[in-house]
Amino acid sequence: MSLVQVMFYVLAAVVVGSAFFVASTKNLVRSIFMFFITLLGLAGLYVLCLADFVAVTQIVIYVGGVLVLILFAFMLSGKENLELLQKQDNKFISLGKLPALLLAGLFFIVMVNVLGKADVDNLQWVQMTKNFMPFPKANDSTVENIGVNLMTFYLLPFESISILLMMALIGAAHLARKERGTI
Amino acid sequence: MVGFNNLINSITSKFIKFAAKANGLNFYTTYFLIAIGLFVFVAVFTLFGVYAERKLSAFIQDRLGPTEVGKYGMFQTLADIMKLIQKELIIPAAADKVLFLMAPLIIFVAVYLGFAALPWAPELVPAKINIGLYYILAIISIETLGILMAGWGSNNKYSILGAMRSAAQIISYEIPAGFALISVVMIAQTMDLQLISAQQGILSPEKTKFLGFLDVSNTGGILSWNIFRAPHLIIAFVIYFIASLAESNRAPFDIPEAESELVAGFHTEFTGLQFALVFLAEYAMMFLVSMVGVILFLGAWNTPLPNIGSVALATWTTGTAWGIFWIVLKTFGLIAVQMWIRWTLPRLRVDQLMNLCWKVLTPLAFLCMLISGIWRLWLM
Protein backbone atom coordinates (compact mmCIF):
# COMPACT_ATOMS: atom_id res chain seq x y z
CA MET A 1 0.00 0.00 0.00
CA SER A 2 1.31 3.42 -0.86
CA LEU A 3 1.63 6.15 1.74
CA VAL A 4 -1.33 8.04 0.27
CA GLN A 5 -3.56 5.00 0.71
CA VAL A 6 -2.37 4.50 4.29
CA MET A 7 -3.12 8.14 5.04
CA PHE A 8 -6.53 7.87 3.42
CA TYR A 9 -7.51 4.87 5.52
CA VAL A 10 -6.18 6.41 8.73
CA LEU A 11 -8.08 9.65 8.11
CA ALA A 12 -11.23 7.80 7.07
CA ALA A 13 -11.05 5.70 10.24
CA VAL A 14 -10.67 8.85 12.33
CA VAL A 15 -13.65 10.49 10.60
CA VAL A 16 -15.97 7.48 10.84
CA GLY A 17 -14.92 6.58 14.38
CA SER A 18 -15.32 10.08 15.75
CA ALA A 19 -18.63 10.55 13.92
CA PHE A 20 -19.89 7.36 15.52
CA PHE A 21 -18.83 8.66 18.93
CA VAL A 22 -20.61 11.97 18.24
CA ALA A 23 -23.85 10.17 17.42
CA SER A 24 -23.73 7.62 20.23
CA THR A 25 -22.42 9.41 23.32
CA LYS A 26 -24.75 10.71 25.99
CA ASN A 27 -22.45 13.52 27.05
CA LEU A 28 -23.52 16.27 24.66
CA VAL A 29 -20.65 18.65 25.25
CA ARG A 30 -18.07 15.94 24.69
CA SER A 31 -19.84 14.94 21.51
CA ILE A 32 -19.46 18.50 20.22
CA PHE A 33 -15.75 18.46 20.94
CA MET A 34 -15.53 15.09 19.21
CA PHE A 35 -17.30 16.63 16.21
CA PHE A 36 -14.26 18.87 15.97
CA ILE A 37 -12.11 15.76 15.39
CA THR A 38 -14.51 14.66 12.64
CA LEU A 39 -14.22 18.03 10.92
CA LEU A 40 -10.45 18.03 11.23
CA GLY A 41 -10.28 14.52 9.73
CA LEU A 42 -12.50 15.66 6.84
CA ALA A 43 -10.21 18.61 6.25
CA GLY A 44 -7.34 16.13 6.07
CA LEU A 45 -9.23 14.12 3.45
CA TYR A 46 -9.76 17.28 1.40
CA VAL A 47 -6.04 18.02 1.54
CA LEU A 48 -5.40 14.48 0.32
CA CYS A 49 -7.63 15.30 -2.68
CA LEU A 50 -5.45 18.40 -3.38
CA ALA A 51 -8.38 20.64 -2.43
CA ASP A 52 -6.42 22.67 0.11
CA PHE A 53 -8.64 25.74 -0.15
CA VAL A 54 -11.75 23.70 0.61
CA ALA A 55 -9.96 22.08 3.56
CA VAL A 56 -9.00 25.39 5.14
CA THR A 57 -12.44 26.87 4.45
CA GLN A 58 -13.95 23.87 6.19
CA ILE A 59 -11.91 24.63 9.31
CA VAL A 60 -12.62 28.38 9.22
CA ILE A 61 -16.38 28.00 8.81
CA TYR A 62 -17.17 24.86 10.77
CA VAL A 63 -14.59 24.95 13.57
CA GLY A 64 -14.17 28.71 13.89
CA GLY A 65 -17.84 29.52 13.32
CA VAL A 66 -20.47 26.81 13.59
CA LEU A 67 -18.90 24.75 16.40
CA VAL A 68 -18.21 27.80 18.54
CA LEU A 69 -21.79 28.99 18.04
CA ILE A 70 -23.17 25.60 19.11
CA LEU A 71 -20.93 25.69 22.18
CA PHE A 72 -22.18 29.17 23.01
CA ALA A 73 -25.74 27.91 22.91
CA PHE A 74 -24.78 25.10 25.30
CA MET A 75 -22.98 27.32 27.76
CA LEU A 76 -25.86 29.79 27.86
CA SER A 77 -28.47 27.08 28.39
CA GLY A 78 -27.16 25.88 31.77
CA LYS A 79 -26.41 22.52 33.32
CA GLU A 80 -29.96 21.55 34.37
CA ASN A 81 -31.28 21.49 30.80
CA LEU A 82 -28.32 19.42 29.68
CA GLU A 83 -28.74 16.90 32.47
CA LEU A 84 -32.42 16.54 31.58
CA LEU A 85 -31.43 15.77 28.02
CA GLN A 86 -28.87 13.22 29.14
CA LYS A 87 -31.36 11.32 31.32
CA GLN A 88 -33.16 9.56 28.48
CA ASP A 89 -34.01 5.88 28.93
CA ASN A 90 -31.20 3.59 28.00
CA LYS A 91 -33.02 1.06 25.83
CA PHE A 92 -31.79 1.08 22.25
CA ILE A 93 -35.03 -0.31 20.81
CA SER A 94 -38.31 0.93 22.21
CA LEU A 95 -41.74 1.74 20.80
CA GLY A 96 -41.05 5.48 20.91
CA LYS A 97 -38.07 5.04 18.65
CA LEU A 98 -39.92 2.96 16.04
CA PRO A 99 -40.50 5.81 13.52
CA ALA A 100 -36.88 6.86 13.73
CA LEU A 101 -35.65 3.30 13.25
CA LEU A 102 -38.02 2.81 10.30
CA LEU A 103 -36.87 6.01 8.66
CA ALA A 104 -33.22 5.18 9.22
CA GLY A 105 -33.70 1.68 7.84
CA LEU A 106 -35.46 2.92 4.70
CA PHE A 107 -32.84 5.58 4.15
CA PHE A 108 -30.15 2.94 4.52
CA ILE A 109 -31.82 0.77 1.84
CA VAL A 110 -31.97 3.77 -0.50
CA MET A 111 -28.29 4.51 0.10
CA VAL A 112 -27.24 0.91 -0.57
CA ASN A 113 -29.33 0.91 -3.76
CA VAL A 114 -27.76 4.15 -4.98
CA LEU A 115 -24.29 2.83 -4.24
CA GLY A 116 -25.01 -0.39 -6.12
CA LYS A 117 -26.48 1.26 -9.21
CA ALA A 118 -24.20 4.27 -9.47
CA ASP A 119 -21.32 2.54 -11.29
CA VAL A 120 -18.95 5.11 -9.86
CA ASP A 121 -15.97 4.33 -12.09
CA ASN A 122 -17.79 5.12 -15.35
CA LEU A 123 -19.54 8.32 -14.33
CA GLN A 124 -19.24 11.06 -16.92
CA TRP A 125 -17.48 13.60 -14.74
CA VAL A 126 -15.08 11.03 -13.34
CA GLN A 127 -14.11 10.05 -16.89
CA MET A 128 -13.74 13.70 -17.84
CA THR A 129 -11.44 14.33 -14.89
CA LYS A 130 -9.43 11.21 -15.72
CA ASN A 131 -8.86 12.35 -19.30
CA PHE A 132 -8.14 15.90 -18.26
CA MET A 133 -4.43 16.52 -18.81
CA PRO A 134 -2.37 18.15 -17.23
CA PHE A 135 -3.20 16.78 -13.80
CA PRO A 136 -3.23 19.31 -10.99
CA LYS A 137 -0.02 19.02 -8.97
CA ALA A 138 0.39 19.21 -5.21
CA ASN A 139 1.82 22.74 -5.42
CA ASP A 140 -0.78 24.16 -7.80
CA SER A 141 -2.86 26.99 -6.46
CA THR A 142 -6.58 26.27 -6.59
CA VAL A 143 -7.64 29.73 -5.43
CA GLU A 144 -7.47 31.46 -8.84
CA ASN A 145 -9.46 28.66 -10.43
CA ILE A 146 -12.20 28.86 -7.79
CA GLY A 147 -12.34 32.65 -8.08
CA VAL A 148 -12.63 32.67 -11.86
CA ASN A 149 -15.31 29.97 -11.82
CA LEU A 150 -17.33 31.78 -9.14
CA MET A 151 -17.32 34.96 -11.20
CA THR A 152 -18.19 33.27 -14.52
CA PHE A 153 -19.98 29.88 -14.57
CA TYR A 154 -21.43 30.05 -11.07
CA LEU A 155 -22.24 33.76 -10.86
CA LEU A 156 -25.99 33.34 -10.37
CA PRO A 157 -25.77 30.82 -7.48
CA PHE A 158 -23.02 32.93 -5.94
CA GLU A 159 -25.14 36.08 -6.07
CA SER A 160 -28.26 34.35 -4.76
CA ILE A 161 -26.30 32.92 -1.82
CA SER A 162 -25.01 36.39 -1.00
CA ILE A 163 -28.58 37.75 -1.08
CA LEU A 164 -29.66 34.94 1.25
CA LEU A 165 -26.82 35.75 3.66
CA MET A 166 -27.73 39.44 3.47
CA MET A 167 -31.32 38.57 4.43
CA ALA A 168 -30.07 36.53 7.39
CA LEU A 169 -27.86 39.42 8.52
CA ILE A 170 -30.70 41.96 8.31
CA GLY A 171 -32.99 39.57 10.15
CA ALA A 172 -30.44 39.05 12.92
CA ALA A 173 -29.89 42.79 13.26
CA HIS A 174 -33.65 43.35 13.44
CA LEU A 175 -34.12 40.70 16.16
CA ALA A 176 -31.24 42.01 18.25
CA ARG A 177 -32.41 45.60 18.04
CA LYS A 178 -33.88 47.46 21.01
CA GLU A 179 -37.56 48.34 20.80
CA ARG A 180 -38.16 52.07 20.62
CA GLY A 181 -38.73 53.59 24.06
CA THR A 182 -37.54 50.60 26.11
CA ILE A 183 -33.93 51.48 26.74
CA MET B 1 29.22 41.02 5.33
CA VAL B 2 28.83 39.60 1.85
CA GLY B 3 31.30 36.85 2.74
CA PHE B 4 29.30 35.97 5.84
CA ASN B 5 26.16 35.87 3.70
CA ASN B 6 27.75 33.49 1.21
CA LEU B 7 28.91 31.24 4.01
CA ILE B 8 25.41 30.97 5.47
CA ASN B 9 23.92 30.45 1.99
CA SER B 10 26.35 27.64 1.19
CA ILE B 11 25.66 25.99 4.56
CA THR B 12 21.91 26.07 4.03
CA SER B 13 22.16 24.85 0.44
CA LYS B 14 24.41 22.01 1.59
CA PHE B 15 21.89 21.17 4.29
CA ILE B 16 19.05 21.15 1.75
CA LYS B 17 21.10 18.97 -0.63
CA PHE B 18 21.87 16.63 2.24
CA ALA B 19 18.19 16.45 3.09
CA ALA B 20 17.29 15.78 -0.54
CA LYS B 21 19.99 13.13 -0.95
CA ALA B 22 18.92 11.26 2.14
CA ASN B 23 15.70 9.76 0.87
CA GLY B 24 12.98 7.76 2.59
CA LEU B 25 13.01 7.96 6.35
CA ASN B 26 15.67 10.67 6.55
CA PHE B 27 13.47 12.93 4.45
CA TYR B 28 10.80 12.75 7.13
CA THR B 29 13.40 13.08 9.87
CA THR B 30 14.11 16.58 8.53
CA TYR B 31 10.46 17.47 9.03
CA PHE B 32 10.58 16.22 12.60
CA LEU B 33 13.78 18.16 13.23
CA ILE B 34 12.19 21.34 11.88
CA ALA B 35 9.11 20.83 14.05
CA ILE B 36 11.23 20.24 17.15
CA GLY B 37 13.38 23.24 16.29
CA LEU B 38 10.30 25.47 16.06
CA PHE B 39 9.07 24.16 19.40
CA VAL B 40 12.41 24.86 21.06
CA PHE B 41 12.36 28.34 19.59
CA VAL B 42 8.85 28.98 20.95
CA ALA B 43 9.82 27.70 24.40
CA VAL B 44 13.02 29.76 24.58
CA PHE B 45 11.19 32.81 23.26
CA THR B 46 8.51 32.40 25.94
CA LEU B 47 11.10 32.12 28.72
CA PHE B 48 12.89 35.28 27.71
CA GLY B 49 9.68 36.99 26.60
CA VAL B 50 8.35 36.68 30.14
CA TYR B 51 11.65 38.01 31.47
CA ALA B 52 11.56 40.91 29.02
CA GLU B 53 7.96 41.69 29.91
CA ARG B 54 8.77 41.75 33.63
CA LYS B 55 11.78 44.00 33.10
CA LEU B 56 9.82 46.29 30.77
CA SER B 57 6.88 46.56 33.16
CA ALA B 58 9.32 47.28 35.97
CA PHE B 59 10.87 50.07 33.89
CA ILE B 60 7.45 51.54 33.07
CA GLN B 61 6.33 51.43 36.69
CA ASP B 62 9.70 52.67 38.00
CA ARG B 63 10.60 49.42 39.77
CA LEU B 64 13.57 47.06 39.37
CA GLY B 65 11.88 43.81 38.33
CA PRO B 66 13.66 40.47 38.85
CA THR B 67 17.23 41.03 40.06
CA GLU B 68 18.21 38.07 42.24
CA VAL B 69 18.56 34.98 40.01
CA GLY B 70 21.63 35.29 37.80
CA LYS B 71 23.05 38.52 36.46
CA TYR B 72 20.24 41.13 36.23
CA GLY B 73 17.79 38.36 37.13
CA MET B 74 18.30 36.74 33.72
CA PHE B 75 17.57 33.22 35.00
CA GLN B 76 14.42 34.17 36.92
CA THR B 77 12.08 32.62 34.34
CA LEU B 78 14.24 29.47 34.11
CA ALA B 79 13.78 29.07 37.86
CA ASP B 80 10.05 29.72 37.44
CA ILE B 81 9.66 26.98 34.85
CA MET B 82 11.63 24.53 37.05
CA LYS B 83 9.14 25.26 39.81
CA LEU B 84 6.15 24.86 37.48
CA ILE B 85 7.37 21.49 36.20
CA GLN B 86 7.67 20.14 39.73
CA LYS B 87 4.19 21.26 40.76
CA GLU B 88 1.37 18.83 41.32
CA LEU B 89 -1.25 18.41 38.61
CA ILE B 90 -4.52 19.16 40.38
CA ILE B 91 -7.76 18.13 38.71
CA PRO B 92 -10.84 19.64 40.38
CA ALA B 93 -13.30 17.02 41.63
CA ALA B 94 -16.21 18.42 39.60
CA ALA B 95 -14.23 18.93 36.40
CA ASP B 96 -14.79 17.02 33.18
CA LYS B 97 -11.49 15.19 33.36
CA VAL B 98 -10.90 14.52 29.66
CA LEU B 99 -11.79 18.02 28.49
CA PHE B 100 -9.84 19.57 31.36
CA LEU B 101 -6.67 17.67 30.48
CA MET B 102 -7.01 18.18 26.71
CA ALA B 103 -7.76 21.91 26.71
CA PRO B 104 -4.24 23.36 27.29
CA LEU B 105 -2.84 20.97 24.68
CA ILE B 106 -5.36 22.11 22.06
CA ILE B 107 -4.79 25.77 22.90
CA PHE B 108 -1.04 25.40 22.48
CA VAL B 109 -1.05 23.09 19.45
CA ALA B 110 -3.42 25.44 17.57
CA VAL B 111 -0.95 28.30 17.92
CA TYR B 112 2.10 26.12 17.34
CA LEU B 113 0.66 24.73 14.06
CA GLY B 114 0.44 28.29 12.78
CA PHE B 115 4.24 28.57 12.88
CA ALA B 116 4.52 25.96 10.10
CA ALA B 117 3.62 28.46 7.38
CA LEU B 118 5.72 31.43 8.49
CA PRO B 119 8.65 32.35 6.21
CA TRP B 120 11.93 33.28 7.93
CA ALA B 121 14.14 34.27 5.00
CA PRO B 122 14.30 33.99 1.21
CA GLU B 123 13.87 30.27 0.39
CA LEU B 124 13.61 29.43 4.09
CA VAL B 125 10.09 28.44 5.13
CA PRO B 126 9.02 25.29 7.03
CA ALA B 127 6.02 24.62 4.77
CA LYS B 128 5.54 26.55 1.54
CA ILE B 129 1.76 26.62 1.22
CA ASN B 130 -0.10 28.49 -1.52
CA ILE B 131 -2.71 29.66 0.91
CA GLY B 132 -0.38 30.18 3.89
CA LEU B 133 -2.15 33.26 5.20
CA TYR B 134 -5.58 31.64 5.06
CA TYR B 135 -4.16 28.55 6.77
CA ILE B 136 -2.78 30.60 9.65
CA LEU B 137 -6.12 32.39 10.06
CA ALA B 138 -7.93 29.03 10.17
CA ILE B 139 -5.55 27.32 12.57
CA ILE B 140 -5.65 30.23 15.01
CA SER B 141 -9.44 29.97 15.15
CA ILE B 142 -9.06 26.51 16.70
CA GLU B 143 -7.63 28.22 19.78
CA THR B 144 -11.12 29.56 20.57
CA LEU B 145 -12.35 25.99 20.77
CA GLY B 146 -9.56 25.11 23.21
CA ILE B 147 -10.43 28.08 25.40
CA LEU B 148 -14.12 27.12 25.48
CA MET B 149 -13.04 23.56 26.31
CA ALA B 150 -10.94 24.82 29.22
CA GLY B 151 -13.82 26.95 30.49
CA TRP B 152 -16.37 24.15 30.32
CA GLY B 153 -14.03 21.42 31.53
CA SER B 154 -12.96 23.31 34.65
CA ASN B 155 -16.57 23.47 35.88
CA ASN B 156 -15.91 26.78 37.57
CA LYS B 157 -17.94 29.91 37.05
CA TYR B 158 -14.92 32.19 36.69
CA SER B 159 -13.48 29.87 34.07
CA ILE B 160 -16.66 29.68 32.04
CA LEU B 161 -17.24 33.44 32.20
CA GLY B 162 -13.67 34.04 31.11
CA ALA B 163 -13.95 31.49 28.31
CA MET B 164 -17.16 33.04 26.98
CA ARG B 165 -15.75 36.55 27.10
CA SER B 166 -12.61 35.37 25.37
CA ALA B 167 -14.46 33.53 22.61
CA ALA B 168 -16.84 36.46 22.01
CA GLN B 169 -13.90 38.83 21.82
CA ILE B 170 -11.82 36.65 19.50
CA ILE B 171 -14.72 36.01 17.11
CA SER B 172 -15.63 39.71 16.95
CA TYR B 173 -12.09 40.89 16.36
CA GLU B 174 -11.43 38.27 13.69
CA ILE B 175 -13.67 40.33 11.38
CA PRO B 176 -11.69 43.61 11.25
CA ALA B 177 -8.42 41.63 11.32
CA GLY B 178 -9.63 39.47 8.44
CA PHE B 179 -10.63 42.46 6.32
CA ALA B 180 -7.35 44.23 7.04
CA LEU B 181 -5.56 41.10 5.83
CA ILE B 182 -7.81 40.87 2.74
CA SER B 183 -6.86 44.42 1.80
CA VAL B 184 -3.21 43.28 1.76
CA VAL B 185 -4.04 40.17 -0.23
CA MET B 186 -5.84 42.33 -2.81
CA ILE B 187 -2.70 44.42 -3.25
CA ALA B 188 -0.40 41.37 -3.31
CA GLN B 189 -2.73 39.16 -5.41
CA THR B 190 -1.55 36.04 -3.56
CA MET B 191 -1.96 34.32 -0.20
CA ASP B 192 1.46 32.65 -0.35
CA LEU B 193 3.37 34.32 2.49
CA GLN B 194 6.73 33.75 0.79
CA LEU B 195 5.52 35.55 -2.37
CA ILE B 196 4.02 38.38 -0.33
CA SER B 197 7.40 38.74 1.41
CA ALA B 198 9.35 38.72 -1.85
CA GLN B 199 7.15 41.45 -3.35
CA GLN B 200 8.28 43.92 -0.69
CA GLY B 201 11.96 44.13 -1.58
CA ILE B 202 14.60 43.93 -4.24
CA LEU B 203 13.82 40.27 -4.93
CA SER B 204 10.35 41.22 -6.17
CA PRO B 205 9.25 39.37 -9.31
CA GLU B 206 7.07 42.31 -10.37
CA LYS B 207 7.46 46.08 -10.53
CA THR B 208 7.29 47.75 -7.11
CA LYS B 209 6.05 51.33 -6.83
CA PHE B 210 6.51 53.64 -3.85
CA LEU B 211 3.13 55.34 -3.14
CA GLY B 212 1.92 54.20 -6.55
CA PHE B 213 4.13 56.39 -8.75
CA LEU B 214 7.85 56.02 -8.00
CA ASP B 215 9.44 52.85 -9.39
CA VAL B 216 11.55 51.33 -6.59
CA SER B 217 11.99 47.79 -7.96
CA ASN B 218 15.79 48.07 -7.71
CA THR B 219 15.95 50.42 -4.75
CA GLY B 220 14.08 48.24 -2.27
CA GLY B 221 14.44 48.97 1.40
CA ILE B 222 11.75 50.61 3.47
CA LEU B 223 10.31 52.26 0.33
CA SER B 224 8.97 49.00 -1.05
CA TRP B 225 7.28 47.73 2.12
CA ASN B 226 3.56 47.16 1.76
CA ILE B 227 2.59 50.09 3.99
CA PHE B 228 4.48 52.41 1.61
CA ARG B 229 3.52 50.69 -1.64
CA ALA B 230 -0.10 51.51 -0.76
CA PRO B 231 -0.29 54.04 2.08
CA HIS B 232 -3.86 53.15 3.12
CA LEU B 233 -2.36 49.91 4.41
CA ILE B 234 -0.96 51.94 7.32
CA ILE B 235 -4.57 52.18 8.54
CA ALA B 236 -5.06 48.49 7.81
CA PHE B 237 -1.91 47.75 9.82
CA VAL B 238 -3.17 49.70 12.83
CA ILE B 239 -6.52 47.89 12.60
CA TYR B 240 -4.74 44.54 12.39
CA PHE B 241 -2.46 45.40 15.30
CA ILE B 242 -5.37 46.40 17.58
CA ALA B 243 -7.30 43.30 16.59
CA SER B 244 -4.27 41.10 17.18
CA LEU B 245 -3.99 42.44 20.72
CA ALA B 246 -7.58 41.36 21.27
CA GLU B 247 -6.99 37.96 19.69
CA SER B 248 -4.09 37.19 21.99
CA ASN B 249 -6.17 38.36 25.00
CA ARG B 250 -3.70 41.02 26.04
CA ALA B 251 -4.37 44.31 27.73
CA PRO B 252 -6.18 46.61 27.03
CA PHE B 253 -8.36 43.74 25.82
CA ASP B 254 -7.79 41.37 28.75
CA ILE B 255 -11.33 41.17 30.12
CA PRO B 256 -11.23 37.36 29.65
CA GLU B 257 -8.69 37.15 32.46
CA ALA B 258 -9.49 40.32 34.34
CA GLU B 259 -7.81 39.68 37.70
CA SER B 260 -10.01 42.01 39.71
CA GLU B 261 -13.26 40.26 38.71
CA LEU B 262 -12.51 36.80 37.31
CA VAL B 263 -9.45 35.55 39.29
CA ALA B 264 -7.62 34.42 36.14
CA GLY B 265 -10.38 33.75 33.60
CA PHE B 266 -10.40 30.49 31.69
CA HIS B 267 -7.14 29.23 33.21
CA THR B 268 -8.17 29.69 36.85
CA GLU B 269 -8.02 25.97 37.66
CA PHE B 270 -4.84 25.03 35.82
CA THR B 271 -1.70 24.19 37.75
CA GLY B 272 1.84 23.13 37.00
CA LEU B 273 2.61 22.06 33.47
CA GLN B 274 -0.89 22.80 32.20
CA PHE B 275 -0.58 26.39 33.35
CA ALA B 276 2.83 26.50 31.67
CA LEU B 277 1.26 25.32 28.40
CA VAL B 278 -1.40 28.04 28.52
CA PHE B 279 1.33 30.60 29.16
CA LEU B 280 3.41 29.18 26.32
CA ALA B 281 0.41 29.50 24.02
CA GLU B 282 -0.10 33.15 25.00
CA TYR B 283 3.49 34.13 24.23
CA ALA B 284 3.60 32.00 21.08
CA MET B 285 0.42 33.78 19.95
CA MET B 286 2.05 37.17 20.59
CA PHE B 287 4.98 36.15 18.42
CA LEU B 288 2.76 34.65 15.73
CA VAL B 289 0.46 37.66 15.31
CA SER B 290 3.40 40.06 15.37
CA MET B 291 5.24 38.05 12.77
CA VAL B 292 2.18 37.87 10.51
CA GLY B 293 1.88 41.66 10.86
CA VAL B 294 5.55 42.08 9.95
CA ILE B 295 5.24 39.77 6.94
CA LEU B 296 2.16 41.46 5.54
CA PHE B 297 2.82 45.11 6.29
CA LEU B 298 6.40 45.77 7.35
CA GLY B 299 8.39 44.10 4.60
CA ALA B 300 8.80 40.59 6.07
CA TRP B 301 12.47 39.50 5.83
CA ASN B 302 13.40 42.47 3.65
CA THR B 303 15.93 45.00 4.81
CA PRO B 304 14.78 48.54 5.70
CA LEU B 305 17.93 49.99 4.05
CA PRO B 306 17.44 51.09 0.42
CA ASN B 307 19.97 51.02 -2.42
CA ILE B 308 21.30 54.57 -2.88
CA GLY B 309 23.20 54.80 -6.16
CA SER B 310 26.41 52.80 -5.87
CA VAL B 311 25.92 52.28 -2.13
CA ALA B 312 23.83 49.13 -2.55
CA LEU B 313 22.77 48.75 1.08
CA ALA B 314 19.71 46.67 0.19
CA THR B 315 21.67 44.21 -1.94
CA TRP B 316 24.29 43.79 0.79
CA THR B 317 21.76 43.20 3.52
CA THR B 318 19.56 40.65 1.79
CA GLY B 319 20.16 36.95 2.29
CA THR B 320 19.29 34.01 4.49
CA ALA B 321 21.04 35.14 7.67
CA TRP B 322 20.06 38.76 7.13
CA GLY B 323 16.48 37.68 6.44
CA ILE B 324 16.23 35.87 9.78
CA PHE B 325 17.90 38.85 11.50
CA TRP B 326 15.51 41.43 10.04
CA ILE B 327 12.31 39.49 10.54
CA VAL B 328 13.17 38.61 14.15
CA LEU B 329 14.22 42.18 14.86
CA LYS B 330 10.99 43.63 13.44
CA THR B 331 8.87 41.04 15.24
CA PHE B 332 10.58 41.75 18.56
CA GLY B 333 9.94 45.43 17.94
CA LEU B 334 6.20 44.80 17.53
CA ILE B 335 6.16 42.56 20.63
CA ALA B 336 7.87 45.34 22.60
CA VAL B 337 5.07 47.70 21.50
CA GLN B 338 2.50 45.10 22.63
CA MET B 339 4.12 44.96 26.07
CA TRP B 340 4.39 48.75 26.25
CA ILE B 341 0.66 49.06 25.50
CA ARG B 342 -0.18 46.41 28.10
CA TRP B 343 1.54 48.28 30.91
CA THR B 344 0.30 51.74 29.89
CA LEU B 345 -3.36 51.51 28.93
CA PRO B 346 -6.27 50.65 31.26
CA ARG B 347 -8.61 47.77 30.48
CA LEU B 348 -11.61 48.36 28.18
CA ARG B 349 -15.15 47.68 29.36
CA VAL B 350 -17.19 45.09 27.44
CA ASP B 351 -19.42 47.64 25.71
CA GLN B 352 -16.42 49.81 24.81
CA LEU B 353 -14.73 46.73 23.42
CA MET B 354 -17.66 45.87 21.17
CA ASN B 355 -18.22 49.51 20.14
CA LEU B 356 -14.60 49.80 19.07
CA CYS B 357 -14.78 46.58 17.10
CA TRP B 358 -18.09 47.00 15.30
CA LYS B 359 -18.48 50.76 14.97
CA VAL B 360 -14.88 51.87 14.37
CA LEU B 361 -12.58 49.08 13.23
CA THR B 362 -14.95 47.10 11.00
CA PRO B 363 -16.13 50.06 8.84
CA LEU B 364 -12.54 51.30 8.56
CA ALA B 365 -11.41 47.84 7.50
CA PHE B 366 -14.11 47.73 4.82
CA LEU B 367 -12.95 51.14 3.61
CA CYS B 368 -9.37 49.84 3.39
CA MET B 369 -10.55 46.90 1.33
CA LEU B 370 -12.38 49.22 -1.06
CA ILE B 371 -9.34 51.48 -1.46
CA SER B 372 -7.19 48.38 -2.04
CA GLY B 373 -9.33 47.36 -4.99
CA ILE B 374 -9.18 50.83 -6.56
CA TRP B 375 -5.44 51.09 -5.85
CA ARG B 376 -4.70 47.75 -7.47
CA LEU B 377 -6.77 48.55 -10.58
CA TRP B 378 -5.62 52.11 -11.26
CA LEU B 379 -2.28 52.69 -9.59
CA MET B 380 -0.35 49.44 -9.79
Interface residues (C-beta under 8 A of the other chain):
Chain A: V29 R30 F33 F36 D52 F53 V56 T57 I59 V60 V63 G64 G65 L67 V68 L71 F72 F74 M75 N139 D140 S141 T142 V143
Chain B: D96 V98 L99 M102 K128 I129 N130 I131 Y134 Y135 L137 A138 I139 S141 I142 T144 L145 L148 M149 G151 W152 I160 A163 M164 A167 I171 E174 T190 M191 D192
